Amino acid sequence: MSEPTPTASASSDELSELELVTRVAGGDAGAYRVLSDAHLGPIYNYARRILNHENEAEDVAQETFLRLWTEAQRWKPTARLSTYLHRIAHNLCMDRLRRARPHSSDAVEALADSSGPLRLVERKQLAESVERALMTLPARQRAAVTMVHYQGLSNPEVADVLDIGVEAVESLLARGRRALREMLALRRATAGVSE
């Protein structure tokens, strides 16, 4: 089979996701690149937050987009493509977590400019505390919190990804948020005692 020729005119402005996925199913590398450019970052970020390991997240993102290339015809336009891709990535992450191995925490990404160096340090410490606390949540709570707060998915989209009801998503979010608040409050209290 020969390498598919990219379409010069394929852009997300000109084509709907359905048209792009249909073209990908037909072997259109240009349409695949448009979809990859649009969705790769969020999928990688989701996997990194769930797995807490950059190399593992890269592997999950690559596998997710390999599946898009090889199984594009399986996507049904009843859900947004981002929901479909998150579901693939989520399942790959859960498979890796089942074969669990502890990894040290990767450094938190650099934060945007703030009002000054002290504020930047405070924000970085808070982000690191949230990342550590997030990693202690059970996998499904961590997945729900990550998809809603970091990926911007709606509760119904998260329900579709996790294959549960919206009420179950709301329950996971409530328990996850409560646990995060408690862990962060405990860390603040402990830091105040140690100063």
C-alpha positions, 0 to 999 in steps of 0.5 A, a space after each residue: 500500500 502506498 503512502 497516502 497523499 496529504 490534501 493541501 486544502 485540509 484544515 479544521 476551518 474548511 472541514 468538519 470533524 466528520 469529513 476529516 475522520 472520513 478522509 482519515 478512514 480513507 487514508 488521507 494523511 493531510 486530514 490526519 495531521 489536521 486532527 492530530 494537530 488539534 487533539 494531540 496536546 490535550 490527549 498527551 496532557 490528560 495521559 501525563 496527569 493520569 500516569 504522572 510520567 512523561 514517557 508513558 504519556 507520550 506512548 499513550 498519546 502515540 497509541 491513541 493516534 495510531 488507533 485513530 489512523 487505523 480505526 477511524 471508521 469506528 468513530 460514530 459522530 454521536 460523540 465529539 471526536 475529542 470524547 472518543 480520543 479521550 476514551 481511547 487514551 483513558 482505557 490505555 492509561 487504565 491498562 497501564 495503571 493496572 500493570 502499575 509501577 510507581 514512578 517518581 513525580 515529574 516536574 510541574 510545567 513552568 507556570 505563566 508569568 505572575 506578579 513577581 518571583 515570590 508569587 511565582 514560587 507560591 504558585 509553583 508550590 501550589 501546583 506541585 501540591 495539587 499534582 501530588 494530591 491528584 496522584 493519590 486519588 483513586 484512578 477513576 476520581 483522578 480521571 474525572 477530575 482531570 477530564 473536567 478541570 484540566 481537559 475541559 470536558 463536560 460531565 456528559 462527555 466524561 460519562 461517555 469516556 468512563 462508560 458511566 452515568 452523569 450522576 456517577 461522574 458527579 459523585 466521582 468529582 465530588 469525592 475527588 474534590 473533597 479529598 483534594 481539599 482535605 489533602 491540601 488543607 492537611 499539607 498547609 497545616 503541616 507546612 505551618 507547623 514545620 515553619 
